[in-house]
Amino acid sequence: ELLLRRLLATAKKGAVIARSLTDENGRPLGESVFVPRLFDKKQTYLSQAPFDLCGESLVYTLASALPQDGDDWFAAAEIPENLTKTERGKFPRTAIYRPEELTVSLSRLDDWLKCPYLYWCRKTGLYPWDDSAFDTLSAGNLNHKLWESYWKQPEEERGAFTGYVETNWENEAVRAEYPALSSQRLKRRETLLKQQALSLAALQDAIETNAKAHGRIRVEVETDLKDENGCDFEINGVKFRGKFDRLDVYPDNKAVILDYKLGTAEKHKNDLQLAAYAYLLKKLRGLETVGFGWLGHADGRLCGCFTEEMQQIYVLSDKMKTKTVLCKKITPEGQIAKAEEALYKIAEAVRQGSFEANYAAREGSGSLCQNCVYQTLCRRREDPYYSEASEESAEDEA
């Protein structure tokens, strides 16, 4: 009741208290017990409202829920019956976006494959407000900086990954990516991040031993995908941009692409982002990708697909075998072919500037829409047809 009175006190000239006459099943609803007390002068233990309450009311019956001609109505909250209607467009909702420079970030390729509207929302910066203390973006940047700083050392000075993490976890350049992590409030998070980094360091130590034994030439980190002249790859005027986290280069122009993830590795097993990197590496630099995978901090595992030759390096045996998830049903060649097809499709979509919502989008074994923060924008919940189709699909799967 005090909260209601505080809300009323924020009014500048007056306040309107509104309520529904019935619930969703049509049953009558009573008035809030707090409202009559606003006008009851006997309630002396509560201060009176900061302005005079006239007590006037306006009732809309179920037969005329919208204000009719001549009725009073509030422009910011209501729509009268006689107002000219605006067509909101057909379902599914489609975003129209045609910037002067047509570009695609390959890190968003899988967003577009799942739902073009989701891709558009994230590309244009429509991120929900996150007031949590832990910043996942900064944590991810810190991890990337940690591994990047390891590889930037002279080769003869590189030791074990695990020793480097222990020594450089407080490195000034690394911590600059997430200064707030040193606060007492995030102490538990910092401890967990370090444990995860050490777990992934042990995995990389095992991979490193194998890679050196098989003649790896060099490792490139945080490198833009451009040709020798610094130009982006283009398809029909659409520029594709990307930056790989780590590239292991072997003799005969063979390469393996690895990507660091803050979360689990297996979550990305069907993503085409790295396969798209592989396609561009072939076009721009003539490198043949013979494997790619994701290194997950949350589970300390590697998930990916590799040729039989590369499996000897990246698919670990003995005690470390559970640390590698090999995607047996897919091959680098097959994924690269899929990525090539996807690149031409998204190039055409970007040229047209049309991004239609996919109400049947899936993520893992569930619906992508179920937890999507953009449901209100794409009007997913407003369309009964798609809701019924989704429910029927769920029943069939069950």
LINSUL-V753753 format. One record per helix or strand of 3 or more residues. SS is the DSSP state (@ for helix, = for strand). FROM is the first residue (numbers start at 1). TO is the last residue. If there is no record, write none. Layout:
ss:SS from:FROM to:TO
ss:SS from:FROM to:TO
This chain:
ss:@ from:2 to:9
ss:@ from:33 to:38
ss:@ from:62 to:64
ss:= from:94 to:96
ss:= from:103 to:105
ss:@ from:106 to:114
ss:@ from:116 to:123
ss:@ from:136 to:151
ss:@ from:155 to:157
ss:@ from:161 to:168
ss:@ from:172 to:182
ss:@ from:184 to:213
ss:= from:218 to:224
ss:= from:233 to:235
ss:= from:238 to:241
ss:= from:243 to:250
ss:= from:254 to:261
ss:@ from:266 to:268
ss:@ from:273 to:285
ss:= from:288 to:296
ss:= from:301 to:306
ss:@ from:308 to:314
ss:@ from:318 to:323
ss:= from:324 to:326
ss:@ from:332 to:352
ss:= from:354 to:356
ss:@ from:369 to:371
ss:@ from:375 to:378
ss:@ from:380 to:382
ss:@ from:384 to:397
